[in-house]
Amino acid sequence: MIQEIASILVTAGHEADFEAGVAQARPLFMRARGCHGVALHRSIENPQQYTLVVDWETVENHMVDFRESADFQEWRKLVGSHFAEPPQVHHEAKVL
């Protein structure tokens, strides 16, 4: 199991619409091959900063199965217009 960690900066004033878009997109992730969960966290100190955490079985499930799907394109339609800059994405594996 790995986690996709996406740091997302949202344009000021778009926070509620972004959160609604992520909620609407959650089923797109959950039906993707290898996806086991989605969580969205919002920074207390910088309310325009979010962290999206998606649990995947493998990096390939994220980078190939999901990213090359129509559901990924729908995800971007739902939230992409709210990004202040491109998200910074990396993958992590639990070691302890």
Secondary structure, DSSP 8 states (H G I E B T S, - for coil): -EEEEEEEEB-TT-HHHHHHHHHHHHHHHHTSTTEEEEEEEE-SS-TTEEEEEEEES-HHIIIIIITTSHHHHHHHHHHGGGBSS--EEEEE----
